[in-house]
Amino acid sequence: MAKLLSDDVAEKLEAKIKSMRVGEKLPSERVMAEEFGISRNMLREKLRVLSDKGMIEILPGKGNYVSNKQEERLVEYLENCLFSDENKDTLLEIVEVRGVIEKGICAKAVENATEEDILELERICNLMEETRTHIKKYNEYDAQFHLQLAAASHNSIYPLLLTSLFNISNRRMFLITELYPTRVDSSQKEHWAIIEAIKTRDKKLIKQIASKHYSINDILRVRKIMKDKMI
């Protein structure tokens, strides 16, 4: 019974926080304890859990504030996994997950992308054309392209997931074009082909392109080079 009460309080507290603005201060512990009918000790326990989730920021002596650090917490957790000596193959796992997610993104973008979405994809792709010989700048636009593609799916979860994966892995993933500058040519052809498939609403074509574009073969080659150079 106590566990059910605790779970109910946690759900109500999360709902309250989600209804508030980022940066807004929560009511005092006394007021919230009375509101939820629990002790201040139990309330503090729940607040610590929400702080660990990144939903609130606890500032000693100042109070508790609504935060939007959930993504940071996810990134930190995945980074710890990625760079742990016990998980030397996690990068490949992340790349595989990214491939699955982006294939899903492409499938939804074919169905849901608006004319505005397509124009934005074309704009970014043109910027990538202009920066072919400036790899670091090209990689920035490359990331923008894929995030715009996620937005074009019109599923709000995809951009969040993709941003998290990019934040922990792009330092490795985007070494592909730095180590293989000629990869830019094939990558750009695939980007334009993705846009064309979205324009024509060709689900079969975009599935074929996505399978090629998100292959892990390049990552395997990069890992070998990085190992050889002891990066």
Rosetta silent file (secondary structure, phi, psi, omega in degrees, C-alpha in Angstrom):
SEQUENCE: MAKLLSDDVAEKLEAKIKSMRVGEKLPSERVMAEEFGISRNMLREKLRVLSDKGMIEILPGKGNYVSNKQEERLVEYLENCLFSDENKDTLLEIVEVRGVIEKGICAKAVENATEEDILELERICNLMEETRTHIKKYNEYDAQFHLQLAAASHNSIYPLLLTSLFNISNRRMFLITELYPTRVDSSQKEHWAIIEAIKTRDKKLIKQIASKHYSINDILRVRKIMKDKMI
SCORE:     score description
SCORE:     0.000 S_00000001
   1 L     0.000  -41.983  179.560    0.000    0.000    0.000 S_00000001
   2 H   -63.145  -37.774  179.920    2.868    2.361    0.902 S_00000001
   3 H   -65.678  -40.201  178.851    4.517    1.612   -2.437 S_00000001
   4 H   -62.533  -41.549  178.367    1.316    2.456   -4.318 S_00000001
   5 H   -63.461  -43.013 -179.584    1.083    5.753   -2.429 S_00000001
   6 H   -62.873  -43.543  179.389    4.728    6.503   -3.198 S_00000001
   7 H   -64.790  -39.519 -179.860    4.253    5.763   -6.899 S_00000001
   8 H   -64.045  -42.057  178.413    1.129    7.907   -7.014 S_00000001
   9 H   -63.753  -43.782 -179.770    2.956   10.844   -5.437 S_00000001
  10 H   -59.469  -43.374  179.929    5.853   10.455   -7.877 S_00000001
  11 H   -64.747  -42.329 -179.405    3.462   10.529  -10.850 S_00000001
  12 H   -67.688  -37.426  179.853    1.626   13.581   -9.557 S_00000001
  13 H   -67.423  -42.144  177.099    4.881   15.380   -8.805 S_00000001
  14 H   -62.769  -42.432  179.895    6.220   14.683  -12.304 S_00000001
  15 H   -61.883  -39.879  179.830    2.946   15.868  -13.826 S_00000001
  16 H   -63.051  -45.331 -178.322    3.171   19.089  -11.809 S_00000001
  17 H   -64.956  -41.110 -179.352    6.739   19.744  -12.991 S_00000001
  18 H   -65.758  -21.989  179.667    5.872   19.033  -16.629 S_00000001
  19 L   -85.027   -6.470 -177.480    3.110   21.651  -16.413 S_00000001
  20 L   -99.984  166.160  179.433    5.621   24.312  -15.329 S_00000001
  21 L   -85.985  149.916  174.865    8.103   26.361  -17.354 S_00000001
  22 L   -61.799  131.461 -178.770   11.827   25.601  -17.444 S_00000001
  23 L    94.611  -11.405 -179.538   13.533   27.797  -14.865 S_00000001
  24 L   -75.340  140.288 -178.758   10.390   28.209  -12.777 S_00000001
  25 E   -82.274  135.208  176.695   10.827   27.745   -9.044 S_00000001
  26 L   -74.508  156.857  174.816    8.872   24.980   -7.333 S_00000001
  27 L   -59.504  166.139 -179.645    6.804   25.767   -4.231 S_00000001
  28 L   -63.223  158.941  178.892    8.520   25.318   -0.874 S_00000001
  29 H   -59.092  -38.185 -179.837    8.976   21.801    0.488 S_00000001
  30 H   -61.736  -45.686 -178.525    6.436   22.562    3.225 S_00000001
  31 H   -65.031  -43.096 -177.887    3.790   23.615    0.714 S_00000001
  32 H   -70.662  -36.995  177.799    4.389   20.603   -1.558 S_00000001
  33 H   -60.958  -41.415  177.458    4.459   18.147    1.350 S_00000001
  34 H   -67.983  -40.413 -179.345    1.048   19.446    2.424 S_00000001
  35 H   -60.358  -40.887 -176.067   -0.232   19.412   -1.170 S_00000001
  36 H   -98.040   -1.397  176.446    0.672   15.742   -1.668 S_00000001
  37 L    66.643   39.341 -179.740   -0.051   14.634    1.885 S_00000001
  38 L  -131.814  168.609  178.390    3.409   13.243    2.571 S_00000001
  39 L   -74.949  159.905  178.868    6.280   13.940    4.951 S_00000001
  40 H   -67.475  -30.128  177.457    9.013   16.364    3.956 S_00000001
  41 H   -64.695  -44.048  177.899   11.541   13.501    4.119 S_00000001
  42 H   -64.358  -40.284  179.133    9.556   11.514    1.559 S_00000001
  43 H   -60.630  -45.514 -179.847    9.217   14.619   -0.585 S_00000001
  44 H   -60.418  -37.678  178.114   12.976   15.226   -0.510 S_00000001
  45 H   -61.589  -44.442  179.891   13.518   11.619   -1.595 S_00000001
  46 H   -66.050  -38.351 -179.815   11.200   12.122   -4.582 S_00000001
  47 H   -66.387  -36.373  177.799   12.882   15.412   -5.467 S_00000001
  48 H   -63.942  -38.923  178.218   16.304   13.736   -5.470 S_00000001
  49 H   -63.581  -43.973 -179.744   15.005   11.139   -7.927 S_00000001
  50 H   -66.955  -32.051  176.217   13.645   13.884  -10.190 S_00000001
  51 H   -67.115  -41.825  177.600   16.977   15.693   -9.935 S_00000001
  52 H   -62.417  -33.025  177.912   18.787   12.531  -11.049 S_00000001
  53 H   -75.126  -14.607 -178.751   16.416   12.354  -14.007 S_00000001
  54 L    87.442   11.116 -178.587   17.311   15.926  -14.913 S_00000001
  55 L   -81.506  -28.115  177.914   13.758   17.200  -14.460 S_00000001
  56 E  -135.739  161.278  174.710   14.651   19.619  -11.669 S_00000001
  57 E  -119.814  124.732 -179.172   17.741   21.356  -10.366 S_00000001
  58 E   -96.575  116.877  179.866   18.223   21.503   -6.605 S_00000001
  59 E  -111.381  104.320 -177.493   20.067   24.632   -5.480 S_00000001
  60 L   -52.486  129.351  178.641   20.929   24.451   -1.755 S_00000001
  61 L    82.752  -10.122 -178.123   19.657   27.484    0.084 S_00000001
  62 L  -116.648  -29.727  179.950   17.795   28.770   -2.979 S_00000001
  63 E   123.443 -169.558 -177.571   15.163   26.137   -3.747 S_00000001
  64 E  -115.068  135.868 -174.349   14.219   23.719   -6.496 S_00000001
  65 E  -127.881  144.447  177.657   13.822   24.744  -10.125 S_00000001
  66 E   -66.602  132.347 -177.806   12.326   23.089  -13.193 S_00000001
  67 L  -122.804  170.214  175.034   15.125   21.944  -15.489 S_00000001
  68 L  -130.690   44.572 -174.961   15.411   20.459  -18.969 S_00000001
  69 L   -97.756   15.951  179.863   18.495   18.357  -18.402 S_00000001
  70 H   -57.309  -42.460 -179.182   16.892   14.985  -19.152 S_00000001
  71 H   -64.604  -40.384  178.769   18.823   14.798  -22.404 S_00000001
  72 H   -60.177  -41.038 -179.748   22.091   15.674  -20.642 S_00000001
  73 H   -63.969  -42.052  178.561   21.507   12.840  -18.183 S_00000001
  74 H   -62.759  -43.762 -179.811   20.867   10.411  -21.043 S_00000001
  75 H   -62.361  -45.233  179.799   24.000   11.594  -22.834 S_00000001
  76 H   -59.537  -43.190 -179.227   26.104   11.269  -19.678 S_00000001
  77 H   -63.463  -46.901 -178.573   24.829    7.739  -19.110 S_00000001
  78 H   -67.848  -35.148  176.469   25.484    6.666  -22.685 S_00000001
  79 H   -62.733  -41.822  178.336   28.913    8.322  -22.674 S_00000001
  80 H   -60.943  -38.681  177.477   29.848    6.351  -19.583 S_00000001
  81 H   -67.744  -44.597 -174.318   28.802    3.185  -21.375 S_00000001
  82 H   -62.223  -43.198 -173.282   30.571    4.175  -24.575 S_00000001
  83 L  -100.565   11.099  176.212   33.940    4.953  -23.019 S_00000001
  84 L   -74.445  139.173  178.488   33.923    2.242  -20.384 S_00000001
  85 L   -62.932  -22.582 -177.985   36.784   -0.254  -20.689 S_00000001
  86 L   -83.472   -8.548 -176.443   34.209   -2.988  -20.163 S_00000001
  87 L  -128.883   62.391 -174.770   32.195   -1.892  -23.213 S_00000001
  88 L   -70.432  -18.787 -179.202   34.702   -1.598  -26.028 S_00000001
  89 L  -101.865   10.416 -176.398   32.101   -2.472  -28.671 S_00000001
  90 H   -65.185  -33.424  178.871   29.467    0.026  -27.505 S_00000001
  91 H   -57.358  -45.168  178.095   30.289    2.463  -30.321 S_00000001
  92 H   -61.743  -38.661  179.253   29.267   -0.147  -32.867 S_00000001
  93 H   -64.537  -41.149  178.971   26.090   -0.784  -30.909 S_00000001
  94 H   -65.222  -41.053  178.456   25.294    2.937  -30.893 S_00000001
  95 H   -62.555  -40.428  178.773   25.970    3.168  -34.631 S_00000001
  96 H   -64.776  -42.174  178.574   23.648    0.227  -35.217 S_00000001
  97 H   -63.901  -42.660  178.227   20.936    1.835  -33.078 S_00000001
  98 H   -58.928  -41.913  179.349   21.392    5.110  -34.945 S_00000001
  99 H   -60.119  -44.228  179.175   20.965    3.227  -38.223 S_00000001
 100 H   -62.054  -45.548 -178.989   17.727    1.656  -37.052 S_00000001
 101 H   -62.990  -46.585 -175.899   16.408    5.006  -35.820 S_00000001
 102 H   -70.000  -30.351  173.934   17.363    6.890  -38.981 S_00000001
 103 H   -64.685  -39.885  176.005   15.835    4.243  -41.235 S_00000001
 104 H   -65.033  -39.137  177.474   12.623    4.713  -39.277 S_00000001
 105 H   -60.387  -46.606 -179.807   13.000    8.472  -39.640 S_00000001
 106 H   -59.903  -43.136 -179.389   13.362    8.154  -43.417 S_00000001
 107 H   -61.774  -40.703  179.791   10.268    5.965  -43.617 S_00000001
 108 H   -74.943  -34.112  179.426    8.193    8.501  -41.675 S_00000001
 109 H   -64.135  -36.604  176.839    9.656   11.473  -43.552 S_00000001
 110 H   -59.434  -37.188 -177.975    8.466    9.966  -46.840 S_00000001
 111 H   -81.239  -37.799 -165.848    4.955    9.903  -45.403 S_00000001
 112 H  -113.485  -12.194 -175.644    4.891   13.146  -43.409 S_00000001
 113 L   -60.519  135.479  176.819    7.410   15.659  -44.774 S_00000001
 114 L   -91.687  173.341  176.685    5.878   18.973  -45.836 S_00000001
 115 H   -61.372  -37.603  178.421    7.033   21.209  -48.681 S_00000001
 116 H   -63.815  -40.439  177.625    8.737   23.412  -46.083 S_00000001
 117 H   -60.808  -44.715 -178.198   10.595   20.394  -44.695 S_00000001
 118 H   -64.926  -42.597  178.737   11.824   19.464  -48.167 S_00000001
 119 H   -61.822  -38.229  179.029   12.955   23.009  -48.927 S_00000001
 120 H   -68.711  -38.601  176.082   14.927   23.082  -45.667 S_00000001
 121 H   -62.252  -41.249  178.552   16.572   19.758  -46.496 S_00000001
 122 H   -65.825  -39.355  179.496   17.547   21.142  -49.894 S_00000001
 123 H   -61.409  -46.490 -179.318   18.917   24.322  -48.319 S_00000001
 124 H   -66.460  -40.057 -179.049   21.133   22.380  -45.938 S_00000001
 125 H   -64.654  -35.721  176.612   22.257   20.004  -48.665 S_00000001
 126 H   -65.945  -37.527  176.281   23.300   22.960  -50.812 S_00000001
 127 H   -64.426  -36.107  177.387   25.357   24.293  -47.903 S_00000001
 128 H   -66.256  -36.969  176.679   27.016   20.908  -47.685 S_00000001
 129 H   -61.105  -39.975 -177.650   27.867   21.151  -51.381 S_00000001
 130 H   -71.648  -20.055 -175.956   29.523   24.508  -50.744 S_00000001
 131 L  -114.680   24.091 -179.054   31.637   23.152  -47.889 S_00000001
 132 L   -52.598  -38.739 -175.433   32.785   19.868  -49.439 S_00000001
 133 L   -91.026   -0.775  176.359   36.447   20.803  -48.991 S_00000001
 134 L  -114.825   83.301 -166.848   35.975   22.112  -45.445 S_00000001
 135 H   -57.148  -42.448 -178.419   35.280   18.827  -43.712 S_00000001
 136 H   -63.799  -41.321  177.330   34.557   20.110  -40.199 S_00000001
 137 H   -67.943  -40.030  177.462   32.036   22.630  -41.523 S_00000001
 138 H   -58.154  -43.351 -179.144   30.606   19.976  -43.818 S_00000001
 139 H   -63.771  -34.225  176.415   30.129   17.682  -40.833 S_00000001
 140 H   -62.514  -44.693  178.773   28.199   20.401  -38.989 S_00000001
 141 H   -69.761  -32.498  177.781   25.775   20.696  -41.896 S_00000001
 142 H   -59.857  -46.439  178.113   25.660   16.914  -42.176 S_00000001
 143 H   -62.540  -41.417  178.199   24.394   16.723  -38.585 S_00000001
 144 H   -60.611  -40.601  179.808   21.882   19.511  -39.315 S_00000001
 145 H   -58.504  -46.812 -176.560   20.626   17.590  -42.340 S_00000001
 146 H   -71.379  -32.299  175.501   19.897   14.493  -40.303 S_00000001
 147 H   -70.197  -35.665  175.588   18.248   16.453  -37.508 S_00000001
 148 H   -67.270  -37.020  176.261   16.054   18.199  -40.091 S_00000001
 149 H   -61.370  -41.087  176.998   15.219   14.801  -41.530 S_00000001
 150 H   -63.403  -41.387  178.037   14.154   13.735  -38.045 S_00000001
 151 H   -63.265  -35.336 -178.965   11.993   16.861  -37.749 S_00000001
 152 H   -69.314  -14.059  176.031   10.430   16.029  -41.127 S_00000001
 153 L   -72.628  -21.967 -176.988    9.192   12.739  -39.675 S_00000001
 154 L    57.877   35.255  169.165    6.862   14.837  -37.475 S_00000001
 155 L  -119.067  114.432 -171.211    7.463   12.471  -34.580 S_00000001
 156 L   -65.541  -17.818 -178.241    8.773   14.553  -31.673 S_00000001
 157 H   -78.023  -33.789 -176.765   10.723   11.643  -30.158 S_00000001
 158 H   -58.736  -48.614  179.209   13.025   11.098  -33.143 S_00000001
 159 H   -59.876  -37.088  179.450   14.884   14.448  -32.909 S_00000001
 160 H   -64.236  -47.202 -179.918   15.451   13.914  -29.177 S_00000001
 161 H   -63.879  -43.897 -177.076   16.877   10.413  -29.672 S_00000001
 162 H   -66.663  -40.642  178.130   19.020   11.453  -32.609 S_00000001
 163 H   -60.951  -42.657  179.128   20.412   14.498  -30.798 S_00000001
 164 H   -61.924  -45.040  179.982   21.396   12.312  -27.850 S_00000001
 165 H   -66.594  -39.591  177.514   23.160    9.795  -30.082 S_00000001
 166 H   -61.065  -44.658 -175.868   24.905   12.557  -32.029 S_00000001
 167 H   -60.773  -32.756 -177.763   26.144   14.190  -28.837 S_00000001
 168 H   -96.046  -14.326 -171.821   27.870   11.045  -27.649 S_00000001
 169 H  -124.061  -14.828 -172.923   29.066    9.616  -30.948 S_00000001
 170 H   -65.175  -24.094  177.681   29.690   12.300  -33.543 S_00000001
 171 H   -62.676  -23.774  177.624   33.245   12.756  -32.361 S_00000001
 172 H  -100.091  -47.634 -175.630   33.811    9.234  -33.726 S_00000001
 173 H   -57.083  -44.691 -173.409   31.198    8.912  -36.477 S_00000001
 174 L   -81.238    2.944  170.429   32.195   12.030  -38.327 S_00000001
 175 H   -70.204  -15.477  179.893   35.819   10.964  -38.429 S_00000001
 176 H   -55.728  -51.294 -176.907   34.723    8.975  -41.475 S_00000001
 177 H   -73.833  -21.639  176.365   34.797   11.994  -43.761 S_00000001
 178 H   -76.212  -37.044  179.554   37.995   13.261  -42.159 S_00000001
 179 H   -86.516  -25.198  178.353   39.769    9.971  -42.760 S_00000001
 180 L  -127.931   76.566 -179.109   37.985    9.297  -46.064 S_00000001
 181 L   -55.835  -29.401 -179.868   37.425   12.675  -47.795 S_00000001
 182 L   -69.479  -15.582  178.154   36.188   10.843  -50.897 S_00000001
 183 H   -64.999  -22.186  179.177   33.286    9.548  -48.777 S_00000001
 184 H   -59.720  -40.674 -178.064   31.788   13.043  -49.125 S_00000001
 185 H   -60.147  -52.200 -178.951   30.985   12.365  -52.786 S_00000001
 186 H   -68.189  -35.477  179.198   29.001    9.198  -52.159 S_00000001
 187 H   -63.087  -43.446  179.844   27.447   10.666  -49.015 S_00000001
 188 H   -64.873  -40.006  177.174   26.171   13.698  -50.918 S_00000001
 189 H   -59.168  -40.096  179.771   24.688   11.522  -53.650 S_00000001
 190 H   -69.162  -38.420  177.776   22.826    9.619  -50.951 S_00000001
 191 H   -61.614  -46.313  179.317   21.608   12.829  -49.292 S_00000001
 192 H   -65.570  -35.811  178.885   20.185   14.125  -52.571 S_00000001
 193 H   -66.713  -36.383  176.091   18.659   10.707  -53.273 S_00000001
 194 H   -61.632  -45.285  179.045   16.947   10.777  -49.876 S_00000001
 195 H   -61.297  -43.451 -179.281   15.445   14.166  -50.712 S_00000001
 196 H   -63.681  -40.499  179.167   14.279   12.910  -54.111 S_00000001
 197 H   -64.517  -37.062  177.856   12.677    9.826  -52.556 S_00000001
 198 H   -67.245  -42.306  178.815   10.835   12.056  -50.080 S_00000001
 199 H   -58.648  -42.337 -176.106    9.652   14.329  -52.902 S_00000001
 200 H   -91.340   -0.578 -179.914    8.265   11.383  -54.860 S_00000001
 201 L    56.461   41.736 -176.372    7.004    9.595  -51.727 S_00000001
 202 L   -94.984   96.271 -176.226    8.925    6.512  -52.830 S_00000001
 203 H   -67.659  -37.013 -179.425    9.037    4.225  -49.798 S_00000001
 204 H   -66.603  -44.855 -178.241   10.902    1.438  -51.548 S_00000001
 205 H   -64.287  -45.724 -176.785   13.637    3.749  -52.847 S_00000001
 206 H   -67.101  -29.735  176.023   14.238    5.501  -49.533 S_00000001
 207 H   -64.900  -41.359  179.288   14.515    2.144  -47.779 S_00000001
 208 H   -65.766  -44.777 -178.615   17.254    1.121  -50.225 S_00000001
 209 H   -65.532  -43.900 -178.127   19.124    4.412  -49.855 S_00000001
 210 H   -62.723  -39.661  178.887   18.863    4.408  -46.065 S_00000001
 211 H   -60.771  -37.303  179.013   20.239    0.859  -45.861 S_00000001
 212 H   -76.570  -43.239 -174.203   23.279    1.975  -47.829 S_00000001
 213 H   -67.011  -32.764 -176.503   23.706    5.345  -46.118 S_00000001
 214 L  -105.276   28.061  175.751   23.625    3.923  -42.595 S_00000001
 215 L   -67.402  146.811 -179.690   25.887    0.943  -43.215 S_00000001
 216 L   -91.691    1.643 -177.261   28.383    0.229  -40.425 S_00000001
 217 H   -60.472  -41.360  179.247   31.148   -0.813  -42.832 S_00000001
 218 H   -63.648  -38.591  179.408   32.694    2.660  -42.822 S_00000001
 219 H   -63.323  -40.221  178.910   32.655    2.711  -39.033 S_00000001
 220 H   -61.765  -39.555  178.649   34.492   -0.606  -38.951 S_00000001
 221 H   -67.036  -41.508  178.982   37.190    0.825  -41.225 S_00000001
 222 H   -62.831  -43.086  179.350   37.490    3.946  -39.089 S_00000001
 223 H   -59.586  -39.301  179.529   37.829    1.874  -35.940 S_00000001
 224 H   -64.710  -44.053  179.533   40.666   -0.098  -37.524 S_00000001
 225 H   -64.328  -43.200 -179.407   42.487    3.104  -38.528 S_00000001
 226 H   -62.165  -38.968  179.384   41.905    4.633  -35.095 S_00000001
 227 H   -66.973  -43.615 -179.899   43.294    1.475  -33.464 S_00000001
 228 H   -62.154  -35.649 -179.733   46.316    1.467  -35.766 S_00000001
 229 L   -90.938   -0.312 -179.522   47.003    5.121  -34.928 S_00000001
 230 L    56.669   44.042  176.798   46.179    4.494  -31.237 S_00000001
 231 L   -74.701    0.000    0.000   43.532    7.270  -31.254 S_00000001
